[in-house]
Amino acid sequence: MSQRLTLKVRAIAELTPRIRTFELVAPVRGEELPPFSAGAHLTVHLPSGLERQYSLCNAPAERHRYCIAVQREQAGRGGSEEMFRTVHVGDTLTVSGPLNHFPLHDGEDEAALIAGGIGVTPILAMARRLAAEGRRFSVLYLTRDPETTAFIEAFEELAAGGVPVTVHHDGGDPARGFDLAGFLDALPDTAHVYCCGPSGLMTAVATLGAARGDRLHFEHFSNEDAGPRSSDTPFTVVLARSGRELEVPADRTILQTLLDAGLDVDYSCSEGTCGTCITRLLDGEPDHRDRVLTADEKKESIAICCSRAKSSRLAIDL
């Protein structure tokens, strides 16, 4: 379980009509915050009880503050609306983290950072770290138009320092889309590619860059695979520590079943994008549906908020 912190909202800035940054600091002036790495996120515990994950966008070397950016989604699940409506300068927020499921690779291989829309937040933190370390990287930032492009000044500053930065606006017209295939083909075979943005962008990058294998890295803000399927069947989850066995119905998740049984389980996003509910897998054949675990991690862990079992029984370390 990640550390919970109570932080003060020191500043709020409106970057675009729909995007605001929130600067969070320790209540005690000058106190250092736990370190974070580029690509990390915080879980914000809102007054209503909602929990939402937001990527850190400031430089990882900064220990005196955390900066997150929130895009207001009127058709979303309510977290961004609450952040815009109820959080003000001087307020305190409880956060968990930082956690990182989207880390930069070690070594000197080139990196290519691809951002779409609000997916720019972890990409910016990565760019700041890579620039500070003098490593080779390029940036591709895809947005609809200049008016909705957050952090443009930060990328202009990087470009002025010699970083190859491409900002492309398509105006919402698919015919004006960027040549992703050409961009990826021009990269060295050894380059690592990091992408965060709308699902369509990440699907395109995953398809066009498939030959790069584990040199492709993604950060997902949503998970279309998390929902129920008509083919789902019941199975038994075994709680190894107590020996208790619970039937997971076809229309319920492991997490929902545990909560229905009165168990206290850590969770947050409920769709397999934050990693809060990841639990050690002991036995059985899982049906992984999360967007967090790597191929190796899936051999030993499971995100119980969305993943299921292909076998009739699944044992987990709870």
Long-range contacts (C-beta under 8 A, 24 or more apart in sequence): 1-96, 1-266, 2-43, 2-96, 2-97, 2-98, 2-99, 2-276, 3-34, 3-96, 3-97, 4-45, 4-94, 4-95, 4-96, 5-33, 5-34, 5-94, 5-95, 5-96, 6-92, 6-93, 6-94, 7-33, 7-66, 7-92, 7-93, 7-94, 7-95, 8-90, 8-91, 8-92, 9-87, 9-88, 9-89, 9-90, 9-91, 9-92, 9-93, 10-65, 10-89, 11-89, 12-87, 12-88, 12-89, 15-69, 15-150, 15-151, 16-147, 16-148, 16-149, 16-150, 17-147, 17-148, 18-71, 18-72, 18-148, 19-69, 19-70, 19-71, 19-72, 19-118, 19-148, 19-150, 20-69, 20-70, 20-72, 20-83, 20-84, 21-57, 21-67, 21-68, 21-69, 21-70, 22-67, 22-68, 22-69, 22-70, 22-83, 22-87, 23-65, 23-66, 23-67, 24-65, 24-66, 24-67, 24-68, 24-93, 24-95, 25-64, 25-65, 25-66, 26-64, 27-92, 30-64, 32-63, 32-64, 33-63, 33-64, 33-65, 33-66, 34-98, 35-60, 35-63, 36-60, 36-66, 36-97, 36-98, 36-100, 37-98, 37-100, 37-103, 37-104, 37-129, 38-103, 38-104, 38-122, 38-125, 38-126, 38-128, 38-129, 38-130, 39-100, 39-101, 39-102, 39-103, 39-104, 39-122, 39-125, 39-126, 39-194, 39-219, 40-97, 40-98, 40-99, 40-100, 40-102, 40-103, 40-122, 40-125, 41-97, 41-98, 41-99, 41-100, 41-101, 41-102, 41-122, 41-274, 42-66, 42-68, 42-95, 42-96, 42-97, 42-98, 43-95, 43-96, 43-97, 43-99, 43-268, 43-274, 43-276, 44-68, 44-79, 44-83, 44-93, 44-94, 44-95, 45-93, 45-94, 45-95, 45-96, 46-79, 46-82, 46-83, 46-86, 46-93, 47-82, 47-86, 48-78, 48-82, 50-77, 50-78, 50-79, 50-82, 51-79, 51-268, 51-269, 52-79, 52-80, 52-83, 52-269, 53-221, 53-268, 53-269, 53-273, 53-274, 54-121, 55-102, 55-121, 55-122, 55-125, 55-196, 55-219, 56-98, 56-121, 56-122, 56-125, 57-120, 57-121, 57-122, 57-124, 57-125, 57-151, 58-125, 58-128, 59-125, 59-128, 59-129, 59-132, 60-125, 60-128, 60-129, 61-129, 61-132, 66-95, 66-98, 68-121, 69-118, 69-120, 69-121, 69-150, 69-151, 71-117, 71-118, 96-268, 96-276, 99-274, 99-275, 101-219, 101-274, 101-275, 101-292, 102-194, 102-196, 102-217, 102-218, 102-219, 104-129, 104-130, 104-192, 104-194, 105-192, 105-215, 105-217, 108-135, 108-136, 109-188, 109-190, 109-191, 109-192, 110-135, 110-136, 110-137, 110-138, 110-187, 110-188, 110-190, 110-191, 110-192, 111-135, 111-136, 111-137, 111-138, 111-191, 111-192, 111-193, 111-194, 112-137, 112-138, 112-139, 112-140, 112-183, 112-184, 112-187, 112-191, 112-192, 112-193, 112-194, 113-137, 113-138, 113-139, 113-140, 113-194, 114-139, 114-140, 114-142, 114-183, 114-193, 114-194, 114-195, 114-196, 114-197, 114-201, 114-205, 115-139, 115-140, 115-141, 115-142, 115-195, 115-196, 115-197, 116-142, 116-143, 116-195, 116-196, 116-197, 116-198, 116-201, 116-202, 117-142, 117-143, 117-144, 117-148, 117-197, 117-198, 118-150, 118-197, 118-221, 119-195, 119-196, 119-197, 119-198, 119-201, 119-219, 119-221, 120-150, 120-151, 120-196, 120-197, 121-196, 122-196, 122-219, 123-194, 123-196, 124-151, 124-154, 124-155, 126-194, 127-154, 127-155, 127-158, 127-163, 128-154, 131-158, 131-161, 131-163, 137-163, 138-163, 138-164, 138-165, 138-166, 138-187, 139-163, 139-164, 139-165, 139-166, 140-166, 140-168, 140-178, 140-183, 141-165, 141-166, 141-167, 141-168, 142-168, 142-170, 142-178, 142-197, 142-201, 143-167, 143-168, 143-169, 144-169, 144-170, 144-171, 144-172, 145-169, 145-171, 145-172, 180-204, 180-205, 180-208, 181-208, 184-208, 184-209, 190-215, 191-215, 192-216, 192-217, 193-217, 194-218, 194-219, 195-219, 196-220, 196-221, 199-224, 214-295, 218-291, 220-273, 220-291, 220-292, 221-273, 222-271, 222-273, 223-271, 223-272, 223-273, 223-289, 223-290, 223-291, 223-306, 225-272, 225-289, 225-291, 225-306, 226-270, 226-271, 226-272, 226-289, 226-290, 226-305, 226-306, 232-308, 235-308, 235-309, 235-311, 235-312, 235-313, 235-314, 236-312, 236-313, 236-314, 237-309, 237-313, 237-314, 237-315, 237-316, 238-283, 238-313, 238-314, 238-315, 238-316, 239-316, 239-318, 240-282, 240-315, 240-316, 240-317, 240-318, 241-317, 241-318, 242-318, 248-308, 248-309, 253-304, 253-305, 253-306, 253-308, 254-302, 254-304, 254-305, 254-307, 254-308, 254-314, 254-316, 255-304, 255-305, 255-306, 258-304, 258-318, 263-318, 265-304, 265-318, 267-304, 267-305, 269-305, 270-305, 270-306, 271-305, 271-306, 272-303, 272-305, 272-306, 272-307, 275-303, 277-303, 277-304, 277-305, 278-302, 278-303, 278-304, 279-303, 279-304, 279-316, 279-317, 279-318, 280-316, 280-317, 281-314, 281-315, 281-316, 281-317, 282-315, 282-316, 282-317, 283-313, 283-314, 283-315, 284-309, 284-311, 284-313, 284-314, 284-315, 285-309, 285-310, 285-311, 285-314, 286-310, 286-314
